[in-house]
Amino acid sequence: MKYFDYAATCPLDQDAADIFIQASTKYYGNSQSLHEAGSASANLLESCRQEFARLLGVEKAGIYFTSGGSEANYLGIMALLSAKRKNGNHIITGAAEHSSVYNLMKKLEGEGWEITYLPLNSNGKIELASFIEAVRPETVLVSIQHGNPEVGTIQPIINMAEYCRSKEILIHTDCVQTFGKIPVAPLAGWVDALSISGHKFYGPKGTGTAYVNPKLAWKPYIDGTVHEKGFRPGTVNVPGIAAMTAAAQKAHSLMDTETKRAIKLREALIESLSEVRDSIEIFGTEGDEQLTGILGMAIKGLEGQYVLLECNRKGFAISTGTACHTGMLSPAKTMSAMGIKGKPAKEFFRISFGRETQQEDAVNLGRMLAAINSQVSSV
């Protein structure tokens, strides 16, 4: 099976796996325990915290470890709401946010908060003018995804954060798709909270990182929580965090190389579709506003699920959107946010590249997609 679903999850990096085993056997103490084994785990944990602070260019005191991106999103947003700078009950978010954010916003709506869901333009971007227009005097929080997981568009978070700062509005950004693929440090100093997930950059599943500005007086979501300074309950997964940290270091060291490689893979796949290009729609944008490893597409007249099943039958693993959306009858959230509805919305599918993707495999996938289109067109 040729794997083209790295945006959903990555295999565990071998070096990170080795560190996980070592940490599990040598640093098994509970990091909250006062004995020597606990202190050893606590020291390793703090080294990992320091390393993530370095990679993000933020203060170590603002780094908290979680069970993944979803929990980091949830707890990060709730921390900001507990530390809001002014009175108000209005929140701005994107219409294509990850389910962990979208579902939380729906829950908050039920509790009396007013939520504005910003649509995406034809390139998958939130227009800065639309964002500014949506801000009200009672707006206290903004939560916008940094990189879209379905079409790969990168949002202008720094511009949004600059405006938020001038209006005393707190801002959270979901960096799950972007950390380890493009530099996140430039925006980390501008936002009040951000979220990261280990398995998106070859770390272990069940690991994540949240950053919350340590200058904010946030309150624990669950009273009495002691782990991670009250940020989340439960024994800290020190071996997983150590492995995630190693994976993060490697992802950063390979970032430029992998970006250039993904550009070539993208070009090769699109070139292999040249004969049927009129029947193919490619979503997203270009240059610095696009994650090179994500390719959101549609073959006109074919449901994305049919394309996925045909690809699977031929030995290629692709997706029809985020894994959290799989199994739902509704189209990919990004399609709806872009104003694409009905049958055209259900034509969407996603291809995503990773370290193991070879150019020959990308070309063969493109040729197979062209063949699928030709078979249907000739019927």
Buried (B, 14 or more C-beta within 10 A) or exposed (E): EBBBBBBBBBEBBEBBBEBBEEBBEBBEBBBBBEEEBBEBBBEBBEEBBEBBBBBBEBEBEBBBBBBBBBBBBBBBBBBBBEBBBEEBBBBBBBBBBBBBBBBBBEEBEEEEBBBBBBBBBEBBBBBEEBBEEBBBEEBBBBBBBBBBBBBBBBBBBBBBBEBBBEBEBBBBBBBBBBBBBBBBEEBBEBBBBBBBBBBBBBBBBBBBBBBBBBEBEBEBBEEEBEBBEBBBEEEBBBBBBBBBBBBBBBBBEBBEEBBEBBBEBBEBBBEBBEEBEEBBBBBBBEEEBBBBBBBBBBBBEBBBEBBBEBBEEBEBBBBBBBEBBEEEEEBBBBBBBBEBEEEBBBBBBBBBBBBEBEEEBBBBBBBBBBEBBEEBEEE
